[in-house]
Amino acid sequence: MTLHSSSYIEALKKGIRGDLYHDPLVLGMYATDASIYQIMPVAVVCPRDEADVVQCMKVASAYGVPILARGGGTSLAGQTVAEAIVIDFSKYMNSILLLDDKTVVVQPGVIRHQLNHFLKPKGLEFAPDPATSSRATVGGMVANNSSGTKSILYGKTSDHVIELKVLLADGRIIRTKALSAEELQQKLNSQDEDVDLYKGMMHITLPLQQEVEEHYPKTMRRVGGYAFDDYLTSGCGDLNRIIIGSEGTLGIILEATLKLVDLPKCKGLSVVQFDQARDAIRATTTMVKYNPSAVEILSRLLIGYSRKNIETAGMCGFLKGEPDSIQIIEFYGNDPVELQNRAEAMHADLKQQGYGYAHDYYPEGPTYHDVWGIRERGLGLLLGEPTDKKGVPVIEDAAIPLPHLDAFIADVVEICERRGVGVDYYAHASVGVIHIKPILDLRLQGDIDHFKVIADEVFQRVKYYGGSWSSEHGDGIVRSGYLSAFYGERIYEGFVKTKELFDPGFLLNPGKIV
C-alpha cells in the first residue's frame, strides 16, 4: 500500500464523523507550520470526538500510513509537518471538561488563551505562556513541553500536568500520572494492559543512569530527546515524563488534567535600555537576583520593526533614544509598593555597575501592556517584514548557563559574521535562552550552505558551554539529527528502543526525535 493509494481515504470516509480533507488546497495549508519546512500531508482529519481519533489510528495502522497529531501549527522546528494523516484537534475537540479547585481537565484542542480567559474570573491560570499562546493548543504545549516568558517562575508545561489520557499506536487508551514507589510496585505486579510500558521503560533507562547524569544538560530549560533524566528522577513511576515533550512520536493526547496557579495580585515591569547588546546580556545575572517573573531581551532590529509597524508604532512611547537592546524585567507580588521598591533597588544596582542608560518602572496599566504587546508580537513582526532575508530558526533554541551566556552569544555572532551573515535575537534571558537567529534567504543555495555550517559550529559551542541544544522549541526536523551527537550513542539507542516500545510500526510522527 502506498501513501498515494485512495483505499485509506475511503476507509476514513466510512469510519469518522468529523471532517476529512484530501484536496490540494487544504493539504497545502497543512503542509507548513511556523518552521522553515514544507511537507505535503496525505489527508487532514478534524475529529469530532475520541472515537474518530481511534478510527484514524486503526486506518493508519491497517494501511501503514503515518499519522500526525497537530494543534495550532506554531512549531518552529517542524514537528507538525509530515507526509501523514494530519489530525487537527483545534476545530472540534477544544472543550474544557471539568474545573475542580485548582485543577482543570481539557481536550487537546483548547487554546491556551481560551483556557485562561475561562479561568481568569476565578483568579486562576494555566501558567506556561509561550508567545504564541493565542494560537497554541494545550495538546501541542504538552507534546512539545512548552514554556515561555515566565519560565523562571513557573518552569515548563511538564511542571503543570497531573494526568494524561493517551491513545497508543496499537489502539490502547491509557491514563498516565505520577505513581508512588508503592503504586509502581503494585503496577509491576499487576496484569494491567499498560504494565509492559512501565517494565519496558525501566529496562531501557535504569542501565543508562550514569550516562544520563553525565550527558543531560543541567540548564533550567531542556526539551531535547526523551526526558530520561526527569523519568529517572521520578523513580520510574511517571510515564508523563516520557510522553510530555515527545512531539507526538509515542502517543496521541486525548485529554489532559492540568495544575493551575493563582493569578498574581500585582504586576509591574521595568524597562532598561542599553547602548550595547552585550551589556544587556551581562546585566541579566544582576536582574535575576531580584526575583523577577520574567527577563526578556529585545534587539535593535525588533525595536525598529515595532516603531514602523502600523499596529505597534503607537505602543513604542516608552522607548528612549535609539537603544541597541532593551531588557523587560517583570515582577509579581501582593504589594504594589514592594514591587516598585524591588525594581528601584535593581535599577540602583544596574546603574552602579554601569548597565543601561534608561531605567523605568511601570505598574500594570497602559504602558505595561504596550511593552508586553511588542514582546508578544515579536515573532510575527520579524517574520512579517517584507524582506527576502529573515531570521530563521535553527540555532535559536539553545539554553546556556547564565555565567556563560555572554560568551556564547559573542561566539555565535562571530560565527555568523565570519560568513557575512547578520543576526537577530529576543526572548528569555532570565533562563539563558536568547533566540538568536541568522538572517538568511533560504531560497538561495549560498544561504542554505550558511544555514548548515552555522548550525554545526554553534552546536559545538553549545556542547562546550554545557548548554541545551533545545530549550523549548523542541527537536522536530531541524534538531533531531543532532541528538545522537549531543547525548551519545547509548542514550540515543535508548531513544530508539523507547520509540519501538510505544510505536513499533514507526507510524506516529516519523522522523522526529528518532
PyMOL commands that set and color helices and strands:
alter all, ss='L'
color gray80, all
select helices_A, chain A and resi 7-15+24-29+50-63+112-122+138-144+151-154+157-160+181-188+195-215+228-233+240-243+277-282+284-290+300-308+313-318+336-352+366-376+378-384+402-418+429-431+445-464+480-487+489-502
alter helices_A, ss='H'
color red, helices_A
select strands_A, chain A and resi 19-21+43-46+67-70+85-88+96-100+103-106+124-125+161-167+173-177+252-259+261-262+266-274+294-299+325-333+358-363+390-391+423-428+435-440
alter strands_A, ss='S'
color yellow, strands_A
deselect
rebuild
show_as cartoon
